[in-house]
């Protein structure tokens, strides 16, 4: 029994030490930070229908999705390519995981004013990061009808992302902990790439020709 208690204390101590060793920040925005551009495509709205996640990578990393756009506009009639989801979830960036109390992925719904406020605006640690280290951070949004980014991607659902920022993480007890400032961005519908549409058209034409021959 004593051994079990001792091992439990050691394990608890290791978890606490590990959590304190993570880099800390606050993830909170001002008003009109993230827009819903998918409920009524082309129209910008502020509501609770959008989920937002935090992604991180080594300092100086440029997100692959920047090849499509540095960030999504707050309102877009055209939408963005479905390739955006592939670029976002290609493993280049890590979806932030809250190490403070093993709460899980850093995901939160926007408020009716388009505000992002994870953990009620309180600081938290990001698993896998280090105090005093600088990282590239950016936010990704999707239709809150899907529980995760992966589920939204599988459905080719609406997506959005902010411009990346460089941010240095704080220690757990640092009284000056702040939040990175991300650009405003929208969550917009996705559309197939032109090549995909062309291939679909060719496939339809071939099927029609085959039926005529029969």
Backbone as CSV, one residue per row, in Angstrom:
resi,resn,N_x,N_y,N_z,CA_x,CA_y,CA_z,C_x,C_y,C_z
1,UNK,0.828,-1.209,0.000,0.000,0.000,0.000,0.863,1.259,0.000
2,UNK,1.907,1.238,0.833,2.815,2.389,0.899,3.486,2.631,-0.441
3,UNK,3.845,1.506,-1.135,4.496,1.634,-2.429,3.553,2.274,-3.444
4,UNK,2.279,1.869,-3.399,1.290,2.422,-4.319,1.122,3.914,-4.099
5,UNK,1.047,4.299,-2.823,0.903,5.724,-2.490,2.128,6.504,-2.957
6,UNK,3.310,5.937,-2.720,4.552,6.604,-3.119,4.610,6.779,-4.627
7,UNK,4.249,5.724,-5.354,4.270,5.792,-6.817,3.257,6.817,-7.333
8,UNK,2.112,6.885,-6.677,1.086,7.842,-7.069,1.566,9.268,-6.868
9,UNK,2.258,9.490,-5.742,2.798,10.820,-5.458,3.856,11.211,-6.472
10,UNK,4.705,10.254,-6.834,5.748,10.519,-7.833,5.125,10.836,-9.176
11,UNK,4.126,10.043,-9.556,3.454,10.260,-10.836,2.790,11.629,-10.872
12,UNK,2.136,11.984,-9.761,1.478,13.282,-9.684,2.472,14.412,-9.770
13,UNK,3.620,14.211,-9.115,4.669,15.230,-9.144,5.216,15.420,-10.550
14,UNK,5.394,14.309,-11.263,5.909,14.377,-12.630,4.934,15.098,-13.553
15,UNK,3.634,14.813,-13.383,2.620,15.469,-14.200,2.615,16.962,-13.939
16,UNK,2.688,17.324,-12.664,2.687,18.746,-12.297,3.918,19.451,-12.854
17,UNK,5.083,18.789,-12.728,6.319,19.377,-13.245,6.255,19.544,-14.744
18,UNK,5.701,18.510,-15.428,5.579,18.564,-16.874,4.685,19.709,-17.300
19,UNK,3.559,19.868,-16.590,2.619,20.936,-16.931,3.262,22.304,-16.754
20,UNK,4.036,22.465,-15.659,4.692,23.746,-15.407,5.762,24.035,-16.439
21,UNK,6.325,22.993,-17.069,7.370,23.175,-18.057,6.854,23.584,-19.419
22,UNK,5.524,23.482,-19.607,4.941,23.861,-20.889,4.884,25.377,-21.021
23,UNK,4.853,25.834,-22.270,4.662,27.255,-22.513,3.201,27.632,-22.315
24,UNK,2.971,28.778,-21.710,1.613,29.234,-21.406,1.244,30.476,-22.227
25,UNK,-0.055,30.634,-22.451,-0.577,31.832,-23.098,-2.058,31.944,-22.787
26,UNK,-2.651,33.022,-23.253,-4.101,33.219,-23.196,-4.579,33.243,-24.638
27,UNK,-5.723,32.647,-24.911,-6.279,32.688,-26.262,-7.616,33.408,-26.210
28,UNK,-7.547,34.712,-26.361,-8.742,35.550,-26.259,-8.637,36.713,-27.234
29,UNK,-9.723,36.974,-27.929,-9.724,38.049,-28.918,-10.666,39.172,-28.503
30,UNK,-10.678,40.202,-29.316,-11.660,41.262,-29.154,-12.906,40.922,-29.963
31,UNK,-13.793,41.887,-30.091,-15.025,41.666,-30.858,-14.729,41.543,-32.348
32,UNK,-15.630,40.867,-33.049,-15.575,40.735,-34.516,-14.272,40.107,-34.988
33,UNK,-13.836,39.088,-34.279,-12.578,38.426,-34.639,-12.778,37.367,-35.715
34,UNK,-13.855,36.578,-35.576,-14.122,35.483,-36.508,-15.563,35.554,-36.984
35,UNK,-15.728,35.496,-38.298,-17.048,35.638,-38.896,-17.597,34.311,-39.426
36,UNK,-18.922,34.221,-39.461,-19.634,33.113,-40.094,-20.000,33.564,-41.501
37,UNK,-19.335,32.960,-42.500,-19.623,33.299,-43.888,-20.240,32.143,-44.644
38,UNK,-20.729,31.134,-43.905,-21.277,29.945,-44.568,-22.783,29.783,-44.389
39,UNK,-23.342,30.292,-43.296,-24.788,30.162,-43.094,-25.529,30.853,-44.237
40,UNK,-25.084,32.056,-44.551,-25.545,32.766,-45.743,-24.298,33.090,-46.552
41,UNK,-23.907,32.225,-47.496,-22.670,32.420,-48.253,-22.549,33.825,-48.838
42,UNK,-21.396,34.428,-48.601,-21.150,35.764,-49.109,-21.524,36.864,-48.139
43,UNK,-22.249,36.503,-47.071,-22.649,37.499,-46.061,-21.927,37.214,-44.756
44,UNK,-21.384,38.244,-44.152,-20.648,38.082,-42.899,-21.575,38.211,-41.711
45,UNK,-21.478,37.247,-40.772,-22.311,37.296,-39.574,-21.465,36.955,-38.358
46,UNK,-21.894,37.448,-37.211,-21.246,37.135,-35.945,-22.216,36.300,-35.125
47,UNK,-21.839,35.069,-34.818,-22.742,34.183,-34.089,-21.954,33.067,-33.408
48,UNK,-22.677,32.109,-32.846,-22.051,31.008,-32.103,-21.941,29.730,-32.940
49,UNK,-22.051,29.852,-34.247,-22.037,28.679,-35.127,-20.642,28.290,-35.601
50,UNK,-19.634,28.944,-35.057,-18.255,28.716,-35.506,-17.389,28.180,-34.369
51,UNK,-16.652,27.120,-34.625,-15.643,26.616,-33.690,-14.267,27.079,-34.158
52,UNK,-13.401,27.380,-33.204,-12.060,27.879,-33.520,-11.018,27.079,-32.751
53,UNK,-9.976,26.641,-33.445,-8.886,25.890,-32.822,-7.570,26.623,-33.020
54,UNK,-6.633,26.356,-32.127,-5.307,26.955,-32.189,-4.311,25.928,-32.714
55,UNK,-3.484,26.321,-33.683,-2.457,25.449,-34.243,-1.079,26.085,-34.041
56,UNK,-0.069,25.250,-33.834,1.283,25.775,-33.608,2.344,24.947,-34.331
57,UNK,3.469,25.596,-34.596,4.625,24.938,-35.224,5.866,25.735,-34.852
58,UNK,7.001,25.268,-35.288,8.261,25.951,-34.985,8.240,27.382,-35.519
59,UNK,8.993,28.251,-34.867,9.072,29.649,-35.290,9.497,29.733,-36.751
60,UNK,8.881,30.651,-37.468,9.252,30.873,-38.863,8.583,29.948,-39.859
61,UNK,7.713,29.063,-39.388,7.036,28.138,-40.292,5.885,28.851,-41.003
62,UNK,5.842,28.711,-42.321,4.742,29.284,-43.094,3.708,28.199,-43.370
63,UNK,2.464,28.370,-42.943,1.447,27.345,-43.182,1.284,27.052,-44.672
64,UNK,1.189,25.791,-45.029,0.997,25.400,-46.425,-0.231,26.073,-47.012
65,UNK,-1.271,26.220,-46.185,-2.523,26.799,-46.675,-2.352,28.256,-47.095
66,UNK,-1.253,28.886,-46.691,-0.982,30.256,-47.130,-0.823,30.333,-48.642
67,UNK,-0.541,29.178,-49.264,-0.432,29.153,-50.720,-1.762,29.482,-51.387
68,UNK,-2.860,29.253,-50.677,-4.185,29.611,-51.186,-4.532,31.043,-50.807
69,UNK,-4.264,31.380,-49.553,-4.543,32.728,-49.051,-3.896,32.869,-47.679
70,UNK,-3.354,34.039,-47.385,-2.738,34.249,-46.077,-3.763,34.097,-44.965
71,UNK,-4.993,34.499,-45.239,-6.112,34.292,-44.314,-7.394,34.371,-45.130
72,UNK,-8.477,33.863,-44.582,-9.740,33.924,-45.311,-10.429,35.260,-45.048
73,UNK,-11.053,35.819,-46.085,-11.737,37.105,-45.893,-12.938,36.949,-44.984
74,UNK,-13.356,38.041,-44.376,-14.505,37.980,-43.473,-15.785,37.673,-44.227
75,UNK,-15.811,37.921,-45.518,-16.963,37.579,-46.350,-16.458,37.227,-47.735
76,UNK,-16.951,36.126,-48.295,-16.480,35.703,-49.614,-17.591,35.001,-50.376
77,UNK,-17.883,35.489,-51.588,-18.874,34.845,-52.433,-18.311,33.591,-53.088
78,UNK,-17.000,33.596,-53.345,-16.382,32.487,-54.070,-16.038,31.312,-53.166
79,UNK,-15.776,31.571,-51.896,-15.341,30.509,-50.997,-13.883,30.163,-51.227
80,UNK,-13.454,29.036,-50.671,-12.076,28.591,-50.838,-12.060,27.141,-51.303
81,UNK,-10.945,26.744,-51.859,-10.807,25.386,-52.374,-10.874,24.354,-51.247
82,UNK,-11.440,23.189,-51.545,-11.459,22.101,-50.568,-10.041,21.647,-50.227
83,UNK,-9.078,22.030,-51.059,-7.674,21.702,-50.783,-7.186,22.360,-49.504
84,UNK,-7.894,23.391,-49.044,-7.494,24.088,-47.819,-7.446,23.117,-46.650
85,UNK,-8.428,22.243,-46.548,-8.445,21.293,-45.439,-7.246,20.357,-45.490
86,UNK,-6.879,19.915,-46.681,-5.708,19.041,-46.828,-4.453,19.763,-46.360
87,UNK,-4.335,21.031,-46.738,-3.161,21.823,-46.343,-3.105,22.040,-44.831
88,UNK,-4.248,22.276,-44.227,-4.295,22.559,-42.788,-3.965,21.324,-41.960
89,UNK,-4.454,20.167,-42.394,-4.302,18.937,-41.608,-3.205,18.020,-42.150
90,UNK,-2.208,18.596,-42.801,-1.137,17.768,-43.381,-0.022,17.414,-42.399
91,UNK,-0.185,17.791,-41.136,0.814,17.457,-40.119,1.904,18.491,-39.953
92,UNK,1.892,19.527,-40.771,2.906,20.578,-40.652,2.762,21.327,-39.329
93,UNK,1.511,21.590,-38.933,1.213,22.256,-37.667,0.512,21.271,-36.738
94,UNK,0.670,21.499,-35.440,0.029,20.664,-34.419,-1.163,21.401,-33.832
95,UNK,-2.290,20.721,-33.733,-3.444,21.324,-33.084,-3.156,21.384,-31.587
96,UNK,-3.248,22.565,-31.015,-2.847,22.784,-29.617,-3.677,21.933,-28.656
97,UNK,-2.971,21.347,-27.679,-3.604,20.523,-26.645,-3.335,21.162,-25.295
98,UNK,-4.379,21.391,-24.547,-4.282,22.045,-23.242,-3.680,21.081,-22.223
99,UNK,-2.477,21.383,-21.753,-1.790,20.505,-20.799,-2.098,20.859,-19.347
100,UNK,-2.754,21.984,-19.115,-2.958,22.470,-17.764,-3.701,21.475,-16.887
101,UNK,-4.820,20.959,-17.397,-5.595,19.985,-16.633,-6.062,18.857,-17.548
102,UNK,-5.281,18.636,-18.611,-5.623,17.630,-19.619,-7.047,17.835,-20.124
103,UNK,-7.355,19.095,-20.407,-8.706,19.420,-20.861,-8.975,18.985,-22.301
104,UNK,-7.922,18.765,-23.042,-8.116,18.359,-24.430,-7.691,19.423,-25.411
105,UNK,-8.152,19.276,-26.629,-7.784,20.199,-27.684,-8.276,21.616,-27.386
106,UNK,-7.486,22.583,-27.807,-7.833,23.989,-27.585,-8.823,24.407,-28.666
107,UNK,-10.088,24.171,-28.396,-11.175,24.491,-29.323,-12.270,25.200,-28.545
108,UNK,-12.809,26.261,-29.124,-13.903,26.972,-28.469,-14.826,27.569,-29.507
109,UNK,-16.077,27.745,-29.159,-17.048,28.374,-30.058,-16.967,29.889,-29.901
110,UNK,-17.195,30.578,-30.994,-17.231,32.033,-30.927,-18.497,32.484,-30.203
111,UNK,-18.456,33.692,-29.690,-19.637,34.270,-29.043,-20.491,34.984,-30.090
112,UNK,-21.624,35.506,-29.659,-22.503,36.232,-30.577,-21.868,37.512,-31.101
113,UNK,-20.774,37.910,-30.511,-20.057,39.095,-30.974,-18.793,38.718,-31.753
114,UNK,-18.648,37.420,-32.075,-17.483,36.988,-32.847,-16.205,36.955,-32.044
115,UNK,-16.332,36.775,-30.727,-15.161,36.755,-29.841,-14.681,35.322,-29.628
116,UNK,-13.367,35.150,-29.596,-12.760,33.870,-29.238,-12.260,33.990,-27.804
117,UNK,-12.691,33.087,-26.940,-12.266,33.155,-25.537,-12.160,31.746,-24.977
118,UNK,-11.041,31.097,-25.269,-10.832,29.740,-24.770,-10.543,29.766,-23.270
119,UNK,-11.072,28.797,-22.543,-10.826,28.641,-21.105,-11.268,29.869,-20.312
120,UNK,-12.295,30.521,-20.830,-12.823,31.683,-20.125,-11.861,32.853,-20.077
121,UNK,-10.853,32.834,-20.952,-9.882,33.919,-20.961,-8.743,33.735,-19.982
122,UNK,-8.684,32.556,-19.325,-7.595,32.268,-18.390,-6.441,31.581,-19.132
123,UNK,-5.265,31.686,-18.580,-4.085,31.104,-19.227,-4.101,29.582,-19.141
124,UNK,-3.361,28.963,-20.037,-3.259,27.500,-20.070,-1.949,27.128,-20.760
125,UNK,-1.493,25.910,-20.505,-0.268,25.433,-21.114,-0.540,24.622,-22.371
126,UNK,0.382,24.670,-23.308,0.252,23.897,-24.544,1.227,22.731,-24.510
127,UNK,0.688,21.545,-24.563,1.508,20.339,-24.508,2.518,20.314,-25.646
128,UNK,3.775,19.981,-25.302,4.818,19.863,-26.313,5.613,21.128,-26.554
129,UNK,5.218,22.225,-25.894,5.949,23.487,-26.062,6.811,23.762,-24.837
130,UNK,7.597,24.822,-24.897,8.508,25.152,-23.794,8.412,26.624,-23.435
131,UNK,8.586,26.901,-22.164,8.575,28.278,-21.665,9.676,29.088,-22.352
132,UNK,9.341,30.296,-22.786,10.330,31.193,-23.369,10.644,30.927,-24.826
133,UNK,10.054,29.897,-25.406,10.301,29.588,-26.816,9.265,30.289,-27.697
134,UNK,9.703,30.633,-28.899,8.820,31.314,-29.855,8.286,30.306,-30.862
135,UNK,7.010,30.439,-31.187,6.351,29.518,-32.120,5.519,30.303,-33.135
136,UNK,5.248,29.654,-34.246,4.282,30.197,-35.202,2.910,29.687,-34.799
137,UNK,1.964,30.590,-34.621,0.606,30.229,-34.230,-0.379,30.761,-35.261
138,UNK,-1.440,30.023,-35.483,-2.561,30.571,-36.222,-3.839,29.844,-35.826
139,UNK,-4.972,30.471,-36.116,-6.260,29.895,-35.751,-6.977,29.356,-36.976
140,UNK,-7.706,28.275,-36.765,-8.490,27.647,-37.827,-9.930,27.539,-37.340
141,UNK,-10.877,27.847,-38.209,-12.286,27.800,-37.830,-13.079,26.894,-38.760
142,UNK,-14.230,26.445,-38.263,-15.113,25.614,-39.086,-16.538,25.675,-38.543
143,UNK,-17.453,25.094,-39.281,-18.855,25.024,-38.898,-18.970,24.202,-37.615
144,UNK,-19.517,24.800,-36.553,-19.590,24.144,-35.243,-20.530,22.944,-35.226
145,UNK,-21.210,22.682,-36.335,-22.041,21.478,-36.412,-21.171,20.230,-36.376
146,UNK,-19.876,20.404,-36.652,-18.915,19.297,-36.611,-18.047,19.449,-35.360
147,UNK,-17.865,18.369,-34.624,-17.168,18.438,-33.334,-15.673,18.711,-33.458
148,UNK,-15.071,18.270,-34.556,-13.624,18.427,-34.714,-13.289,18.953,-36.101
149,UNK,-12.064,19.437,-36.226,-11.589,19.894,-37.536,-11.574,18.730,-38.522
150,UNK,-11.214,17.551,-38.033,-11.142,16.374,-38.896,-12.514,16.007,-39.445
151,UNK,-13.541,16.111,-38.598,-14.901,15.805,-39.040,-15.375,16.831,-40.071
152,UNK,-15.052,18.094,-39.834,-15.429,19.142,-40.781,-14.716,18.945,-42.110
153,UNK,-13.445,18.543,-42.036,-12.671,18.308,-43.258,-13.235,17.136,-44.056
154,UNK,-13.634,16.077,-43.360,-14.191,14.896,-44.021,-15.462,15.243,-44.784
155,UNK,-16.185,16.246,-44.286,-17.430,16.666,-44.924,-17.209,17.815,-45.915
156,UNK,-15.929,18.202,-46.097,-15.613,19.365,-46.938,-16.444,20.571,-46.523
157,UNK,-16.586,20.724,-45.210,-17.389,21.814,-44.676,-16.633,23.137,-44.716
158,UNK,-17.338,24.185,-44.315,-16.763,25.526,-44.303,-15.487,25.574,-43.466
159,UNK,-14.574,26.440,-43.846,-13.289,26.550,-43.159,-12.788,27.994,-43.209
160,UNK,-11.977,28.354,-42.250,-11.351,29.669,-42.246,-10.059,29.617,-41.463
161,UNK,-9.195,30.589,-41.669,-7.941,30.628,-40.912,-7.400,32.056,-40.859
162,UNK,-6.670,32.322,-39.803,-6.066,33.637,-39.610,-4.683,33.669,-40.244
163,UNK,-4.133,34.853,-40.341,-2.737,34.979,-40.731,-1.878,34.471,-39.577
164,UNK,-0.731,33.837,-39.857,0.116,33.328,-38.775,0.833,34.456,-38.039
165,UNK,1.128,34.218,-36.771,1.893,35.181,-35.973,3.025,34.448,-35.258
166,UNK,4.053,35.196,-34.909,5.151,34.664,-34.097,4.883,35.079,-32.651
167,UNK,4.942,34.098,-31.739,4.572,34.403,-30.358,5.454,33.618,-29.392
168,UNK,5.951,34.302,-28.364,6.791,33.679,-27.351,5.933,33.306,-26.141
169,UNK,6.007,32.042,-25.741,5.166,31.546,-24.655,5.739,31.894,-23.278
170,UNK,4.860,31.984,-22.301,5.199,32.429,-20.951,5.322,31.242,-19.992
171,UNK,5.818,31.527,-18.793,5.821,30.547,-17.724,4.457,30.522,-17.062
172,UNK,4.161,29.428,-16.351,2.828,29.231,-15.780,2.425,30.338,-14.811
173,UNK,3.374,30.873,-14.063,3.042,31.859,-13.031,3.418,33.292,-13.421
174,UNK,3.792,33.486,-14.667,4.178,34.821,-15.129,2.956,35.745,-15.100
175,UNK,3.018,36.841,-14.365,1.856,37.738,-14.251,1.593,38.550,-15.520
176,UNK,2.510,38.476,-16.487,2.351,39.289,-17.701,1.829,38.470,-18.885
177,UNK,1.334,37.267,-18.626,0.843,36.410,-19.719,-0.207,37.151,-20.553
178,UNK,-0.031,37.087,-21.865,-0.971,37.757,-22.771,-1.449,36.786,-23.853
179,UNK,-2.279,37.305,-24.735,-2.801,36.525,-25.856,-2.193,37.030,-27.161
180,UNK,-1.901,36.134,-28.094,-1.467,36.597,-29.418,-2.606,37.351,-30.083
181,UNK,-2.273,38.256,-30.979,-3.295,39.015,-31.704,-3.373,38.484,-33.126
182,UNK,-4.494,37.862,-33.447,-4.679,37.309,-34.785,-5.505,38.265,-35.641
183,UNK,-5.320,38.150,-36.950,-6.101,38.958,-37.877,-7.554,38.498,-37.876
184,UNK,-8.470,39.397,-38.213,-9.860,39.003,-38.393,-9.942,38.054,-39.584
185,UNK,-10.847,37.087,-39.521,-11.007,36.191,-40.667,-12.403,35.597,-40.686
186,UNK,-12.770,35.072,-41.832,-14.093,34.491,-42.000,-14.042,32.985,-42.119
187,UNK,-15.176,32.357,-41.925,-15.331,30.913,-42.099,-16.225,30.735,-43.312
188,UNK,-15.643,30.303,-44.428,-16.356,30.356,-45.706,-16.554,28.969,-46.313
189,UNK,-17.484,28.884,-47.239,-17.784,27.603,-47.880,-16.597,27.137,-48.713
190,UNK,-16.523,25.836,-48.925,-15.465,25.274,-49.759,-16.030,24.889,-51.116
191,UNK,-15.188,24.978,-52.123,-15.583,24.612,-53.480,-14.521,23.684,-54.063
192,UNK,-14.925,22.736,-54.921,-13.948,21.820,-55.529,-12.944,22.590,-56.366
193,UNK,-11.742,22.049,-56.471,-10.728,22.655,-57.320,-11.160,22.561,-58.776
194,UNK,-10.737,23.507,-59.629,-11.111,23.475,-61.043,-10.761,22.157,-61.728
195,UNK,-9.618,21.579,-61.377,-9.212,20.320,-62.013,-10.168,19.200,-61.632
196,UNK,-10.624,19.217,-60.372,-11.581,18.204,-59.925,-12.890,18.327,-60.675
197,UNK,-13.346,19.559,-60.857,-14.584,19.792,-61.584,-14.447,19.386,-63.038
198,UNK,-13.267,19.661,-63.617,-13.035,19.294,-65.015,-13.049,17.785,-65.186
199,UNK,-12.417,17.077,-64.257,-12.399,15.618,-64.319,-13.793,15.042,-64.164
200,UNK,-14.580,15.655,-63.284,-15.959,15.203,-63.101,-16.758,15.401,-64.376
201,UNK,-16.496,16.543,-65.038,-17.181,16.818,-66.295,-16.801,15.824,-67.379
202,UNK,-15.512,15.495,-67.449,-15.053,14.517,-68.434,-15.662,13.150,-68.166
203,UNK,-15.743,12.808,-66.876,-16.325,11.520,-66.513,-17.782,11.433,-66.920
204,UNK,-18.506,12.543,-66.711,-19.914,12.573,-67.101,-20.091,12.469,-68.598
205,UNK,-19.212,13.167,-69.357,-19.281,13.126,-70.808,-18.985,11.725,-71.333
206,UNK,-18.002,11.062,-70.720,-17.643,9.706,-71.143,-18.782,8.731,-70.880
207,UNK,-19.437,8.897,-69.732,-20.561,8.023,-69.391,-21.717,8.221,-70.367
208,UNK,-21.975,9.485,-70.741,-23.039,9.791,-71.682,-22.747,9.177,-73.053
209,UNK,-21.473,9.295,-73.490,-21.084,8.721,-74.780,-21.231,7.218,-74.775
210,UNK,-20.868,6.593,-73.645,-20.971,5.128,-73.523,-22.432,4.685,-73.632
211,UNK,-23.325,5.426,-72.998,-24.741,5.091,-73.037,-25.310,5.236,-74.443
212,UNK,-24.843,6.251,-75.168,-25.330,6.461,-76.534,-24.900,5.319,-77.446
213,UNK,-23.670,4.819,-77.226,-23.172,3.723,-78.052,-23.994,2.481,-77.835
214,UNK,-24.438,2.276,-76.568,-25.253,1.104,-76.259,-26.623,1.221,-76.947
